[in-house]
Amino acid sequence: MIKFGVIGCGYWGPNLIRNFSRFDECFVKTVADLNEIKLKNIKKFYPHIEITRSADDIFQDVEIEGVIIASPVSLHYEFARLALLNNKHVLVEKPMTSSYVHAQELVELSRKKNKLLMVDHTFLYTGAVKKIKEIVSCGQIGEIQYFDSIRINLGLFQSDINVIWDLAPHDIAILLHIVNEEPYSVIATGISHTDNTIENIAYITLQYKSNKIAHLTSSWTSPVKIRKILIGGTNKMIVYDDIEPTEKVKVYDTGYTVVSDEEKHKILVDYRAGDVYSPKIDQTEALYGMADDFLNAIINGAEPVSNMECGLKVVKILEAAEKSIKNKGKEVVLNGDN
Ligand SMILES: NC(=O)c1ccc[n+]([C@@H]2O[C@H](COP(=O)([O-])OP(=O)(O)OC[C@H]3O[C@@H](n4cnc5c(N)ncnc54)[C@H](O)[C@@H]3O)[C@@H](O)[C@H]2O)c1
């Protein structure tokens, strides 16, 4: 039986505790949180779980093999570092850290200690994203030309991170998982409507060396909740609407052919709008799939889907986007010196 310690049982932590409690191979031994009320709530539902106000009790417990971190983002690095230093496997919530240097340091420490470091990019385990990956990988939609995502709602303003660090990790992780090419550069703009200069609306554009583009919209200030991703290929286009209760993914047999009329110096576009179909998607709870992946990686040494390299790349793009926002939309080359 693998014993886990969970740090942070606010909004997301209880979902992790619930899912890890479904496996025979493991159980949550201890939960740490500064908030007594939240700890008491956990005890009410899971009387066998030990509760503590100090995360250190988890790091010092030799019986605990893995630490699950669901604290505010600004604490991810320190908690993950201490867990690895105490020879524990680590599952950290998205984004892995709030700085690229810290994420790199954790990846190196994980290798040095030979302990697993995984990031919970939950969406990679949804039936919808798994199906989209399958459709794109088998070449059905052709060459990807654009990836356009909108993730907006009347969201909780965070005090330690801006809207891109809160919402865009989901879209960036999905993008990196689906598009088999690393973006070349980032251009981002954003605005803060509060006194603390923390942006609540942001637009990120990712440019590629090849003929594709990605655009992500993140906002905590929309009257409606939209979770939509459009992926355009040279043959077909996909619309993924996560708010839809059924038929979240639709594949459009839509496309166009461009013919240049050199004599008239004109571009002629021939449109094609064919059938639309909605594939059947796996309904398993994504968080259960993620927990299963973490366990399988610990027990069998399998490579998790949401591995630390993926977490590292997500942080790299977020940091570049933040830099671009602070420089009024200046292009930041991802592997450059800027
Ligand atoms: N994967 C997803 O879809 C998803 C969804 C929501 C949140 N998250 C992530 O989960 C993490 C937590 O988010 P949340 O919305 O649950 O936040 P939250 O503020 O509701 O919960 C954080 C908890 O951490 C506790 N905490 C703070 N400092 C602590 C300390 N020093 N020691 C122990 N506990 C401490 C707080 O008391 C609080 O209960 C964030 O990283 C967030 O990005 C992921």
The ligand as a Tripos MOL2 file, in Angstrom:
@<TRIPOS>MOLECULE
LIG
   44    48     1     0     0
SMALL
NO_CHARGES

@<TRIPOS>ATOM
      1 N1         -6.1670   20.6940  -12.2350 N.am      1 LIG1
      2 C1         -7.2080   21.5080  -12.1710 C.2       1 LIG1
      3 O1         -8.1410   21.4690  -12.9930 O.2       1 LIG1
      4 C2         -7.2540   22.5200  -11.0600 C.ar      1 LIG1
      5 C3         -8.4520   23.1470  -10.7090 C.ar      1 LIG1
      6 C4         -8.4320   24.0790   -9.6580 C.ar      1 LIG1
      7 C5         -7.2600   24.3620   -8.9920 C.ar      1 LIG1
      8 N2         -6.1130   23.7230   -9.3860 N.ar      1 LIG1
      9 C6         -4.8350   24.0210   -8.7070 C.3       1 LIG1
     10 O2         -4.9020   23.5450   -7.3710 O.3       1 LIG1
     11 C7         -4.1330   24.3760   -6.5190 C.3       1 LIG1
     12 C8         -5.0050   24.8620   -5.3790 C.3       1 LIG1
     13 O3         -6.0640   25.6100   -5.9090 O.3       1 LIG1
     14 P1         -7.4280   25.8130   -5.0960 P.3       1 LIG1
     15 O4         -8.3600   26.4500   -6.0350 O.co2     1 LIG1
     16 O5         -7.7920   24.5520   -4.4130 O.co2     1 LIG1
     17 O6         -6.9560   26.8940   -4.0180 O.3       1 LIG1
     18 P2         -7.5520   27.1160   -2.5470 P.3       1 LIG1
     19 O7         -7.0660   28.4600   -2.1240 O.co2     1 LIG1
     20 O8         -9.0170   26.8370   -2.5360 O.co2     1 LIG1
     21 O9         -6.8310   25.9860   -1.6900 O.3       1 LIG1
     22 C9         -5.4920   26.0760   -1.2980 C.3       1 LIG1
     23 C10        -5.3840   25.5130    0.1190 C.3       1 LIG1
     24 O10        -4.0000   25.5340    0.4970 O.3       1 LIG1
     25 C11        -3.9630   25.8690    1.8770 C.3       1 LIG1
     26 N3         -2.6370   26.3910    2.2480 N.ar      1 LIG1
     27 C12        -2.1230   27.6320    2.0090 C.ar      1 LIG1
     28 N4         -0.8860   27.7180    2.5340 N.ar      1 LIG1
     29 C13        -0.6180   26.5310    3.1040 C.ar      1 LIG1
     30 C14         0.4900   26.0090    3.8210 C.ar      1 LIG1
     31 N5          1.5910   26.7560    4.0370 N.pl3     1 LIG1
     32 N6          0.4300   24.7310    4.2900 N.ar      1 LIG1
     33 C15        -0.6600   23.9780    4.0760 C.ar      1 LIG1
     34 N7         -1.7640   24.4160    3.4010 N.ar      1 LIG1
     35 C16        -1.7320   25.6710    2.9240 C.ar      1 LIG1
     36 C17        -5.0550   26.9140    2.0540 C.3       1 LIG1
     37 O11        -5.4540   27.0180    3.4010 O.3       1 LIG1
     38 C18        -6.1420   26.3430    1.1510 C.3       1 LIG1
     39 O12        -7.0470   25.5140    1.8580 O.3       1 LIG1
     40 C19        -3.5800   25.4970   -7.4070 C.3       1 LIG1
     41 O13        -2.3100   25.1510   -7.8080 O.3       1 LIG1
     42 C20        -4.4950   25.4890   -8.6140 C.3       1 LIG1
     43 O14        -3.8480   25.9480   -9.7930 O.3       1 LIG1
     44 C21        -6.1040   22.8130  -10.3690 C.ar      1 LIG1
@<TRIPOS>BOND
     1     1     2 1
     2     2     3 2
     3     2     4 1
     4     4     5 ar
     5     4    44 ar
     6     5     6 ar
     7     6     7 ar
     8     7     8 ar
     9     8     9 1
    10     8    44 ar
    11     9    10 1
    12     9    42 1
    13    10    11 1
    14    11    12 1
    15    11    40 1
    16    12    13 1
    17    13    14 1
    18    14    15 2
    19    14    16 1
    20    14    17 1
    21    17    18 1
    22    18    19 2
    23    18    20 1
    24    18    21 1
    25    21    22 1
    26    22    23 1
    27    23    24 1
    28    23    38 1
    29    24    25 1
    30    25    26 1
    31    25    36 1
    32    26    27 ar
    33    26    35 ar
    34    27    28 ar
    35    28    29 ar
    36    29    30 ar
    37    29    35 ar
    38    30    31 1
    39    30    32 ar
    40    32    33 ar
    41    33    34 ar
    42    34    35 ar
    43    36    37 1
    44    36    38 1
    45    38    39 1
    46    40    41 1
    47    40    42 1
    48    42    43 1
@<TRIPOS>SUBSTRUCTURE
     1 LIG1         1 GROUP 0 **** ****
